[in-house]
Amino acid sequence: MLIGSIIIVIAAAIIVSSMSSPAADSKPTEQTSQVAGETALQGSEELSSPGSDELVAAVGTHGGEPETGFDPISGWGYNHEPLVQSTLFKKDSEANLINDLATDYTISDDGLKWTVKIRSDVKFHDGEPLTAKDVAFTFNTAADASGSVDLSVLEKATAVDDYTVEFNLNDPQSTFINKLVALGIVPEHAYNSETYGSNPAGSGPYKFVQWDKGQQVIFEANPDYYGQEPYFKKLTILFMDSDAAFAAAKSGQIDLAEVPSTFADQKVDGMKIVSLESIDARGISFPMNPNTGEKTENGYVIGNDVTSDPAIRKALNIGIDRQALVDGALNGQGEEEFTGVDKLPWGNKEAIFEDGDIEGAKKILAEGGWTDTDGDGIVEKSDLKAEFTLLYPANAQERQALAVSMGEEAKKLGINIKVEGKSWDEIYTLCYSTPNVWGYGSLDPTDIYLRYYSKSYDPSTRNNVIMYNNPAVDNYLRTAITSPDQETANKNWQLAAWDGTTGFSAEGDASWMWMATINYVYIMDEDLDIGTPKIQPHGADIFGSILEWKRA
């Protein structure tokens, strides 16, 4: 059963002045600046106060300040509340499908035609009506752009009439419904890919007002919104680093700030700490092939002689104590994770096992030919030492903490892990030969398909970076994604992880080492009521329940 987000109110009382160094994760596209955030604060004539219908926040939702602006076709709002735009469907706090623009949908018997009816009372912020033509335009444009929403299965979207849109697929896809949740609808008459992101018009609960790049973005409530009227009439999101955000919250300048997990024990007068569980998992990719000198089409080295040995991968998966990683690196703000999708309906409980078995791990290594013959504490096989570099994004302090902890724990097994922080541009050139700490978490199981299906390998999208290839797993994945019903699909997603004989999980090929899901930690005004949060995906979705927010 899917677990909903759990709010944990940790503390609210007295001011403390000493702070520990942050260990929270900064998303790859985050562009935060303490100076810029302070500039935005100084430029505010009047900040929120209890009872006010204006909200000022500093959060990393959507990966921080979007490089390409607030354009869904370029990735804005993917897996998150887009605020400005509407989507055809949404997911509620229990991950149930609910209507947004859509009123009904049907699927043809062969699974190749999806027909969606939409509301007839929706207007864009410029007053123009939203019709099926806008929906078809949005999906066709996004498919051509090959953006964040994978629409490779879409042959064409067509407006049948003003309020009916038809999606024709080139292959049945059980997960296509999730694409109809993920993509915000843009107006055909006002869309220009070069300018839309900087001045977007949509039909969502909030209207775009202004974007001061590097400082803040301001939204105002849409008076013509067809749904529930939001309590907060003005929403200002500041772009600032976590230390500056905490300081601003502590001084009462902002209502809400996302903070590192190391701040979870802090107590601030008039504020509360709220911790949201998530499905956002952290895992290490293990290149599956040895280094034979082969390179990708882009010229990047493929393969790793150490991680290509299943004994190394299995020993790490079995020997490392995941709960110790959570308690240490994450300050207790997370949960141990074994498959990357443990909490989801397509997670396989049979793939979860007792870890922290150091002796069992050493036995696997010895049986695989890895022994310490020179007494240096590192096992070797022939002349090959059991050591490798583990990458993490240099701006992701939480992933750094996990990587360092992994290195310390691996020493107990006789494996030497050298930890290095790199930019994402560097990681993308090295990830085919070097393990990396990644983050994934989505209510769309397509992620599993793209990560493990052999033919999904693509250097341009970084799908299946480990070049995993297991015919049995491929068969389960193809059955799952083309299945006509969700029950059959979920069963095959589960079998792909472990069928009792093989699978991508640690019980099978141990292709990745999943470590933990993280909690998202916020400090907020003690009078702020955020309703029932949505299930938090990769990058968080704190504004997913914005229509429920109010001041107590």
C-alpha positions as CSV (number, residue, x, y, z in Angstrom):
1,M,0.0,0.0,0.0
2,L,1.2,3.5,-0.8
3,I,2.2,5.5,2.2
4,G,1.0,9.1,2.1
5,S,3.2,12.0,3.2
6,I,3.5,12.2,7.0
7,I,4.0,15.6,8.6
8,I,6.2,15.4,11.6
9,V,6.1,18.6,13.6
10,I,9.4,18.4,15.5
11,A,9.8,21.6,17.5
12,A,8.8,25.2,18.1
13,A,10.0,27.1,21.1
14,I,13.2,29.1,21.7
15,I,15.7,30.8,19.6
16,V,19.1,29.2,19.2
17,S,22.0,31.0,17.7
18,S,24.5,28.3,16.9
19,M,24.0,26.3,13.7
20,S,25.5,23.1,12.4
21,S,26.7,23.0,8.8
22,P,24.0,22.0,6.3
23,A,23.9,18.6,4.7
24,A,20.8,18.9,2.6
25,D,20.6,18.2,-1.1
26,S,20.7,21.0,-3.6
27,K,19.0,19.9,-6.9
28,P,21.1,19.9,-10.1
29,T,19.4,23.0,-11.6
30,E,19.4,25.0,-8.4
31,Q,20.8,28.5,-8.7
32,T,20.7,30.0,-5.3
33,S,22.4,33.1,-3.9
34,Q,22.5,34.4,-0.4
35,V,23.2,37.9,-1.7
36,A,20.4,37.8,-4.2
37,G,18.0,36.5,-1.6
38,E,18.9,39.3,0.8
39,T,18.5,41.8,-2.0
40,A,15.0,40.5,-2.6
41,L,14.2,40.8,1.1
42,Q,15.5,44.3,1.3
43,G,13.4,45.3,-1.7
44,S,10.2,44.1,-0.1
45,E,8.2,47.1,1.3
46,E,6.0,44.9,3.5
47,L,6.5,41.3,4.5
48,S,3.9,38.8,5.5
49,S,2.6,38.8,9.1
50,P,0.2,36.4,10.8
51,G,-3.3,36.7,9.3
52,S,-1.9,38.1,6.1
53,D,-3.1,36.6,2.8
54,E,0.4,37.0,1.4
55,L,3.1,34.3,1.7
56,V,6.8,34.6,1.3
57,A,8.8,31.4,0.9
58,A,12.3,30.2,0.2
59,V,12.1,26.6,-1.0
60,G,13.8,24.4,-3.5
61,T,10.7,23.1,-5.1
62,H,11.0,22.5,-8.9
63,G,14.8,22.3,-8.5
64,G,15.2,26.0,-7.4
65,E,15.2,28.8,-9.9
66,P,14.4,27.4,-13.3
67,E,17.0,28.1,-15.9
68,T,14.5,28.2,-18.8
69,G,11.8,29.9,-16.8
70,F,8.2,28.8,-16.1
71,D,7.5,26.8,-19.2
72,P,6.1,23.2,-18.8
73,I,7.5,22.2,-22.1
74,S,11.0,22.9,-20.8
75,G,10.4,21.1,-17.6
76,W,8.6,23.6,-15.3
77,G,6.2,21.8,-12.9
78,Y,7.3,18.3,-14.0
79,N,6.1,16.0,-11.2
80,H,5.2,19.2,-9.2
81,E,2.4,21.7,-8.9
82,P,3.0,24.2,-11.8
83,L,1.0,27.0,-10.1
84,V,0.5,29.0,-13.3
85,Q,-0.7,26.2,-15.5
86,S,-3.4,23.6,-15.3
87,T,-2.9,19.9,-16.1
88,L,-5.5,17.4,-17.4
89,F,-5.3,15.4,-14.2
90,K,-3.7,15.6,-10.7
91,K,-2.9,13.1,-8.0
92,D,-4.4,13.6,-4.5
93,S,-2.5,13.1,-1.2
94,E,-3.0,9.4,-1.5
95,A,-1.9,9.3,-5.1
96,N,-5.4,8.7,-6.5
97,L,-6.1,10.2,-9.9
98,I,-8.4,13.2,-9.8
99,N,-9.7,15.5,-12.5
100,D,-8.2,19.0,-13.2
101,L,-9.0,20.2,-16.7
102,A,-10.3,16.7,-17.6
103,T,-13.8,15.6,-16.9
104,D,-13.6,12.0,-18.3
105,Y,-11.4,9.7,-20.4
106,T,-11.6,6.5,-22.3
107,I,-9.0,4.1,-23.7
108,S,-9.5,2.0,-26.9
109,D,-9.4,-1.8,-26.6
110,D,-6.0,-1.9,-28.3
111,G,-4.6,0.8,-25.9
112,L,-3.5,3.0,-28.8
113,K,-6.2,5.7,-28.5
114,W,-6.8,7.8,-25.4
115,T,-9.8,10.2,-25.5
116,V,-10.1,13.0,-22.9
117,K,-13.0,15.3,-22.3
118,I,-12.2,18.7,-20.8
119,R,-14.1,21.4,-19.0
120,S,-15.8,24.2,-21.0
121,D,-15.5,27.0,-18.5
122,V,-11.7,27.5,-18.4
123,K,-9.9,30.7,-19.4
124,F,-6.3,31.5,-19.7
125,H,-5.0,34.5,-17.7
126,D,-5.3,36.7,-20.7
127,G,-9.0,36.0,-20.9
128,E,-8.9,33.6,-23.9
129,P,-10.8,30.3,-23.6
130,L,-8.8,27.1,-23.1
131,T,-9.9,24.5,-25.6
132,A,-8.8,21.0,-26.8
133,K,-6.7,22.8,-29.5
134,D,-4.4,24.1,-26.7
135,V,-4.1,20.7,-25.1
136,A,-3.2,19.1,-28.4
137,F,-0.8,21.9,-29.2
138,T,0.9,21.5,-25.8
139,F,1.4,17.8,-26.1
140,N,2.6,17.8,-29.7
141,T,5.0,20.6,-29.0
142,A,6.4,18.9,-25.9
143,A,6.8,15.6,-27.9
144,D,8.8,17.4,-30.6
145,A,10.9,19.2,-28.0
146,S,11.8,15.9,-26.2
147,G,11.6,17.7,-22.8
148,S,11.2,16.4,-19.3
149,V,8.0,14.6,-20.0
150,D,8.9,11.5,-22.1
151,L,6.3,11.6,-24.9
152,S,8.2,9.3,-27.3
153,V,5.1,7.0,-27.4
154,L,2.8,9.8,-28.6
155,E,2.2,9.7,-32.3
156,K,-0.1,12.7,-32.4
157,A,-2.6,14.6,-30.2
158,T,-5.7,15.9,-32.1
159,A,-8.6,18.2,-31.1
160,V,-11.7,16.3,-32.0
161,D,-13.9,19.3,-31.0
162,D,-13.5,22.2,-28.7
163,Y,-13.6,20.1,-25.6
164,T,-12.4,16.7,-26.7
165,V,-8.8,15.7,-27.4
166,E,-7.6,12.4,-28.8
167,F,-4.1,11.0,-28.1
168,N,-2.9,8.4,-30.6
169,L,0.0,6.3,-29.4
170,N,2.5,4.2,-31.5
171,D,2.5,1.6,-28.7
172,P,0.2,0.8,-25.8
173,Q,1.5,2.3,-22.6
174,S,0.1,1.6,-19.2
175,T,1.9,4.6,-17.8
176,F,0.6,7.2,-20.3
177,I,-2.0,8.5,-17.8
178,N,1.0,9.9,-15.8
179,K,1.9,12.1,-18.8
180,L,-1.5,13.6,-18.6
181,V,-0.8,14.5,-15.0
182,A,2.7,15.9,-15.5
183,L,2.4,18.4,-18.3
184,G,1.0,21.9,-17.8
185,I,-1.2,23.2,-20.6
186,V,0.1,26.3,-22.5
187,P,-1.9,28.7,-24.8
188,E,-1.4,28.0,-28.5
189,H,-2.1,31.6,-29.4
190,A,0.5,33.1,-27.0
191,Y,3.2,30.5,-26.9
192,N,6.7,31.3,-28.1
193,S,9.4,28.9,-26.9
194,E,11.9,31.8,-26.7
195,T,9.9,34.1,-24.5
196,Y,7.1,32.1,-22.8
197,G,9.2,30.9,-19.9
198,S,9.9,34.5,-18.8
199,N,6.3,35.7,-19.0
200,P,4.0,32.7,-18.9
201,A,0.2,32.7,-19.2
202,G,-1.8,29.7,-18.0
203,S,-5.1,28.8,-16.4
204,G,-3.8,27.6,-13.0
205,P,-4.7,29.0,-9.6
206,Y,-1.9,31.6,-9.7
207,K,-1.0,34.3,-12.3
208,F,2.6,35.1,-13.0
209,V,3.5,38.7,-12.0
210,Q,7.3,39.1,-12.3
211,W,10.6,37.3,-12.2
212,D,13.6,39.1,-10.8
213,K,16.2,36.6,-12.0
214,G,18.5,35.4,-9.2
215,Q,16.3,37.0,-6.6
216,Q,12.6,36.1,-6.6
217,V,9.4,35.2,-8.5
218,I,6.0,36.6,-7.6
219,F,2.6,35.1,-8.3
220,E,-0.9,36.4,-7.6
221,A,-4.1,34.5,-7.2
222,N,-6.1,34.0,-10.4
223,P,-9.6,35.6,-9.9
224,D,-11.0,33.6,-12.8
225,Y,-9.7,30.2,-11.6
226,Y,-12.3,27.5,-12.0
227,G,-11.2,25.5,-8.9
228,Q,-11.0,26.2,-5.2
229,E,-10.0,29.8,-4.5
230,P,-6.6,30.0,-2.8
231,Y,-6.4,31.6,0.6
232,F,-3.1,33.3,-0.2
233,K,-3.6,36.0,-2.8
234,K,0.1,36.7,-3.3
235,L,2.9,34.2,-3.4
236,T,6.6,35.3,-3.4
237,I,9.3,32.6,-3.8
238,L,12.8,33.8,-2.9
239,F,15.9,32.2,-4.4
240,M,18.5,31.9,-1.6
241,D,20.7,29.3,0.0
242,S,19.6,27.3,3.0
243,D,21.7,29.2,5.6
244,A,20.2,32.6,4.4
245,A,16.7,31.1,4.2
246,F,16.9,29.8,7.8
247,A,18.2,33.1,9.0
248,A,15.4,35.0,7.2
249,A,12.8,32.6,8.7
250,K,14.4,32.9,12.2
251,S,14.2,36.7,12.0
252,G,10.5,36.6,10.9
253,Q,11.2,37.9,7.4
254,I,9.7,34.9,5.6
255,D,6.9,32.5,6.3
256,L,8.5,29.3,5.1
257,A,12.0,27.9,4.2
258,E,13.3,24.6,3.1
259,V,16.3,23.7,5.3
260,P,18.9,20.9,5.5
261,S,18.2,17.8,7.5
262,T,20.8,18.9,10.0
263,F,18.5,21.8,11.0
264,A,15.7,19.4,11.9
265,D,16.5,19.7,15.7
266,Q,16.6,23.5,15.7
267,K,14.0,25.4,17.8
268,V,12.9,28.9,16.9
269,D,10.5,31.1,18.7
270,G,7.2,31.4,16.7
271,M,8.2,28.9,14.1
272,K,7.8,25.1,13.7
273,I,9.9,22.5,12.0
274,V,7.9,20.2,9.7
275,S,9.4,17.1,8.1
276,L,7.7,15.5,5.2
277,E,8.4,11.9,4.2
278,S,9.1,11.4,0.5
279,I,9.5,8.8,-2.2
280,D,12.7,10.6,-3.3
281,A,15.3,7.8,-3.1
282,R,19.1,8.1,-3.2
283,G,21.0,5.3,-5.0
284,I,24.4,4.5,-6.4
285,S,24.6,3.4,-10.0
286,F,27.1,0.6,-10.7
287,P,28.5,0.4,-14.3
288,M,27.8,-3.2,-15.3
289,N,30.4,-3.8,-18.0
290,P,34.2,-4.0,-17.6
291,N,36.3,-1.3,-19.1
292,T,37.4,-2.6,-22.5
293,G,38.2,0.8,-24.0
294,E,34.7,1.1,-25.5
295,K,33.2,4.6,-25.5
296,T,29.7,6.1,-26.0
297,E,28.7,7.9,-29.1
298,N,29.7,11.1,-27.3
299,G,33.2,9.7,-26.6
300,Y,32.6,8.9,-22.9
301,V,34.4,5.9,-21.4
302,I,32.2,2.9,-20.7
303,G,32.7,0.3,-18.0
304,N,34.4,-0.2,-14.6
305,D,36.5,-3.3,-13.8
306,V,35.5,-3.3,-10.2
307,T,31.8,-2.6,-10.2
308,S,31.3,-5.0,-13.1
309,D,32.0,-7.8,-10.7
310,P,28.7,-9.0,-9.1
311,A,30.5,-10.0,-5.9
312,I,31.4,-6.3,-5.3
313,R,27.9,-5.1,-6.0
314,K,26.2,-7.8,-3.8
315,A,28.7,-7.3,-1.0
316,L,28.0,-3.6,-0.8
317,N,24.3,-4.1,-0.9
318,I,24.3,-6.7,1.8
319,G,27.1,-5.4,4.0
320,I,26.2,-1.7,4.3
321,D,23.8,-0.8,7.1
322,R,21.3,1.6,5.5
323,Q,19.7,2.6,8.8
324,A,23.2,3.8,9.9
325,L,23.4,5.9,6.8
326,V,20.0,7.5,7.6
327,D,20.8,8.1,11.2
328,G,24.2,9.6,10.4
329,A,24.3,11.2,7.0
330,L,20.6,12.2,7.1
331,N,20.3,13.1,10.8
332,G,17.5,10.5,11.0
333,Q,15.5,12.4,8.3
334,G,14.7,9.6,6.0
335,E,14.1,5.8,5.7
336,E,16.2,2.9,4.4
337,E,15.5,2.0,0.8
338,F,16.3,-1.2,-1.1
339,T,14.8,-1.0,-4.6
340,G,14.2,2.7,-5.3
341,V,10.4,2.1,-5.2
342,D,9.9,0.3,-1.9
343,K,6.9,2.5,-0.8
344,L,5.1,2.4,-4.1
345,P,2.4,-0.1,-5.4
346,W,4.9,-1.5,-7.8
347,G,7.6,-2.1,-5.2
348,N,8.5,-5.7,-4.5
349,K,8.6,-6.6,-0.7
350,E,10.4,-9.8,-1.6
351,A,13.4,-7.7,-2.7
352,I,13.8,-6.2,0.8
353,F,16.3,-8.0,3.0
354,E,18.3,-7.8,6.2
355,D,21.3,-5.6,5.5
356,G,24.4,-4.7,7.6
357,D,25.7,-8.3,7.3
358,I,29.4,-7.6,7.3
359,E,30.4,-11.3,7.6
360,G,28.0,-12.3,4.8
361,A,29.4,-9.6,2.6
362,K,33.0,-10.8,3.2
363,K,32.0,-14.3,2.4
364,I,30.5,-13.2,-0.9
365,L,33.7,-11.4,-1.7
366,A,35.9,-14.4,-0.8
367,E,33.8,-16.7,-2.9
368,G,34.1,-14.3,-5.8
369,G,37.9,-14.4,-5.5
370,W,38.4,-11.1,-3.6
371,T,40.9,-11.5,-0.7
372,D,43.3,-9.2,1.1
373,T,46.7,-10.9,0.3
374,D,48.9,-7.9,1.2
375,G,47.3,-6.9,4.5
376,D,46.5,-3.3,3.5
377,G,42.8,-3.7,4.4
378,I,41.6,-3.7,0.8
379,V,40.6,-7.0,-0.9
380,E,41.9,-7.7,-4.4
381,K,41.4,-10.1,-7.2
382,S,44.5,-11.0,-9.1
383,D,46.2,-7.6,-9.4
384,L,42.9,-5.6,-9.2
385,K,42.2,-3.7,-6.0
386,A,38.6,-3.5,-4.8
387,E,38.5,0.3,-5.0
388,F,36.6,2.8,-7.1
389,T,35.6,6.5,-7.2
390,L,32.1,7.5,-6.1
391,L,30.8,10.7,-7.6
392,Y,28.2,13.1,-6.2
393,P,27.1,16.5,-7.4
394,A,29.3,19.1,-5.7
395,N,26.4,21.3,-4.8
396,A,24.5,18.5,-3.1
397,Q,25.7,18.4,0.5
398,E,23.2,15.7,1.5
399,R,24.5,13.4,-1.3
400,Q,28.0,14.2,-0.2
401,A,27.2,13.1,3.3
402,L,25.8,9.8,2.0
403,A,28.8,9.2,-0.2
404,V,31.3,9.9,2.6
405,S,29.3,7.6,5.0
406,M,29.3,4.9,2.3
407,G,33.0,5.1,2.0
408,E,33.5,4.7,5.7
409,E,31.1,1.7,5.9
410,A,32.7,0.0,2.8
411,K,36.1,0.0,4.6
412,K,34.6,-2.6,7.0
413,L,34.1,-4.9,4.0
414,G,37.6,-4.4,2.6
415,I,36.4,-2.1,-0.3
416,N,38.0,1.3,-0.8
417,I,35.6,4.0,-2.1
418,K,37.2,7.4,-3.1
419,V,34.6,10.2,-2.9
420,E,34.6,13.1,-5.4
421,G,32.3,16.0,-5.9
422,K,31.8,17.1,-9.5
423,S,29.6,19.4,-11.5
424,W,26.7,17.8,-13.3
425,D,28.3,18.5,-16.6
426,E,31.4,16.5,-15.5
427,I,29.2,13.7,-14.0
428,Y,27.3,13.3,-17.3
429,T,30.6,12.5,-19.0
430,L,31.8,10.1,-16.3
431,C,28.7,8.2,-15.2
432,Y,29.1,5.4,-17.8
433,S,32.3,4.3,-16.1
434,T,32.1,5.7,-12.6
435,P,29.4,5.1,-9.9
436,N,27.4,8.2,-8.9
437,V,24.9,9.1,-6.3
438,W,21.6,9.8,-8.0
439,G,18.1,10.9,-6.8
440,Y,14.8,9.5,-8.2
441,G,11.3,9.5,-6.9
442,S,8.1,9.6,-9.0
443,L,4.6,8.3,-9.0
444,D,5.2,7.2,-12.6
445,P,6.8,3.8,-12.9
446,T,8.2,4.7,-16.4
447,D,11.3,5.7,-14.4
448,I,11.9,2.0,-13.8
449,Y,11.6,1.2,-17.5
450,L,14.0,4.0,-18.5
451,R,16.5,2.9,-15.8
452,Y,16.7,-0.8,-16.5
453,Y,15.3,-1.7,-19.9
454,S,18.3,-2.5,-22.0
455,K,17.1,-0.6,-25.1
456,S,16.4,2.6,-23.1
457,Y,20.2,3.3,-23.0
458,D,20.7,6.7,-24.5
459,P,23.6,9.0,-23.7
460,S,21.6,12.1,-24.7
461,T,19.0,11.4,-21.9
462,R,21.2,9.4,-19.5
463,N,18.7,6.6,-19.4
464,N,20.2,3.3,-18.3
465,V,23.6,4.8,-17.7
466,I,24.9,1.5,-16.3
467,M,24.0,-0.3,-19.6
468,Y,22.0,-2.9,-17.7
469,N,20.9,-5.8,-19.9
470,N,18.9,-8.8,-18.6
471,P,16.5,-10.4,-21.1
472,A,14.2,-11.7,-18.3
473,V,14.0,-8.2,-16.8
474,D,13.4,-6.7,-20.3
475,N,10.5,-9.1,-20.8
476,Y,8.9,-8.1,-17.5
477,L,9.4,-4.4,-18.2
478,R,7.8,-4.6,-21.7
479,T,4.9,-6.5,-20.3
480,A,4.4,-4.0,-17.5
481,I,4.5,-0.9,-19.7
482,T,2.2,-2.3,-22.4
483,S,-0.2,-3.9,-20.0
484,P,-3.9,-3.0,-20.4
485,D,-4.5,-3.0,-16.6
486,Q,-2.7,-1.6,-13.6
487,E,-2.8,-4.8,-11.6
488,T,-0.9,-6.8,-14.3
489,A,1.5,-3.9,-14.8
490,N,2.3,-3.6,-11.1
491,K,2.9,-7.4,-10.9
492,N,5.4,-7.3,-13.7
493,W,7.2,-4.2,-12.3
494,Q,7.6,-6.2,-9.2
495,L,8.9,-9.3,-11.0
496,A,11.5,-7.1,-12.8
497,A,13.0,-6.4,-9.4
498,W,13.0,-10.0,-8.3
499,D,11.2,-13.1,-9.6
500,G,12.8,-15.5,-7.2
501,T,15.6,-16.2,-9.6
502,T,16.7,-12.9,-11.2
503,G,16.0,-9.2,-11.3
504,F,17.6,-5.8,-11.1
505,S,17.4,-5.6,-7.3
506,A,20.1,-6.6,-4.8
507,E,18.6,-10.1,-4.6
508,G,19.3,-10.5,-8.3
509,D,21.9,-8.5,-10.3
510,A,22.5,-5.8,-7.6
511,S,22.7,-3.3,-10.5
512,W,22.3,-0.3,-8.1
513,M,22.7,0.2,-4.4
514,W,19.7,2.1,-3.1
515,M,20.4,3.7,0.2
516,A,17.5,5.8,1.5
517,T,14.5,8.0,0.9
518,I,15.0,11.5,2.2
519,N,12.6,13.7,4.3
520,Y,12.1,17.3,3.2
521,V,12.5,19.6,6.2
522,Y,10.9,23.0,6.5
523,I,10.8,25.8,9.0
524,M,7.6,27.7,8.9
525,D,5.4,30.1,10.7
526,E,3.7,28.3,13.6
527,D,0.3,29.6,12.4
528,L,0.8,28.3,8.9
529,D,-1.5,25.4,8.0
530,I,-0.4,23.5,4.9
531,G,-3.3,21.0,4.8
532,T,-2.5,17.4,3.8
533,P,0.7,17.5,1.7
534,K,0.9,15.5,-1.5
535,I,3.3,12.6,-1.6
536,Q,6.7,14.2,-2.0
537,P,8.5,13.2,-5.2
538,H,12.1,13.9,-6.3
539,G,12.6,17.6,-5.7
540,A,9.6,17.9,-3.4
541,D,6.2,19.3,-4.1
542,I,5.5,21.5,-1.0
543,F,3.0,23.6,-3.1
544,G,1.1,20.5,-4.2
545,S,-1.5,21.3,-1.5
546,I,-1.4,25.1,-1.9
547,L,-5.2,25.3,-2.3
548,E,-5.6,23.9,1.3
549,W,-3.1,26.3,2.8
550,K,-4.2,29.0,5.3
551,R,-3.2,30.8,8.4
552,A,-4.6,29.3,11.6
